[in-house]
C-alpha cells in the first residue's frame, strides 16, 4: 500500500444528499462510488432503500449496491471484507474510492479497524441457537455474555454465545484486543454533510413520497412472499412494514406515508447523534 493512496468517505444522515454528492465527486475527480449502507447492500428493495438510479450507475462505477440477496447476512466484518475488495479494485484501475453511507459501524470499522475474531464454525452457531431456546434468557446472558447484559437482540446474543463456545473467551476479551486496520497506510479524507434540522426533516418527508411515485408499493408487493416469513435484515428497511400493512388493508396509504416519514426522521436523528459523537474530526460540508 502506497502512502499517497487516498480514500474519500462521505457520511451523513439519511436524505442529506450523500449519494448525489458522491456521484458528482466521482465524475469530477475520476472516482468510483462504494456503498456503506447496511440495507442498500441487498438487492430486494432498491427503491425503498434509496439505491442509486440506473442513470447514476451509468455515469460512474458503483460497488456494493444490491450485492447480496435477502437470505444472506452482512455483518460489519463481512462488509469490511467486501469493501476492501472494492477499494483495491479502484486502486488497480487508478480510480479514487469514494465510500458513502450512513451506517456508522461500517465507516468506523474502515477508519479505525476491527477487532480480530476467529471465524466461527457452523456447529457452534447451531449449539448457541439450541441453548438460546433451552435456557432462560437471563441465564443465557449471564453464562455467555456477562457484562453486556443490555444486549437484547437475539442474533447478537447467539453470536456472542457461539464465539464463547468455540474460543472459550467472551466477546469482551476479543473486543479488548488491538484493532486491525484494512488500509493502515492510506490517507482517509472524511467529509460529513450537515443540514439544518428543518431542511433535513423536510427532505425526509419528501423522500418517502417520492419513493411511492417511483414504484415502492409494487416493489414491496413483489418482495413480500420471500421476505415476510424470513429473518432477513431487509425487513428493517424503513417503509417496508408500513407498505406491507397498507397492502394487507390494515392502514391507509396516507397513514403508511406518515408513519414511514416519521421513522425516517427518527432514523436521521439517531444518525446525527452517532456522527456527532463518533466522527467529530470529519470535515463538515
Secondary structure, 3 states (H helix, E strand, C coil): CCCCCEEEEEECCCCCCHHHHHHHHHHHHCEEEEECCCCCCECCCCCCCCCCCHHHHHHCCEECCCCECCCCCCCHHHHHHHHHHHHHHHHHCCCEEEEECCCHHHHHHHHHCEECCCCCCHHHHHHHHHHHHHCCHHHHHHHHCCCCCCCCCHHHHHHHHHHHHHHCCCHHHHHCCCEECCCCCCEEEEEECCCCHHHHHHHHHHHHHHHHHHCHHHHHHHHHHHHCCCCCHHHHCCCHHHHHHHHCCCCCHHHHHHHHHHHHHHHHHHHHHHHHHHCCCCEEC
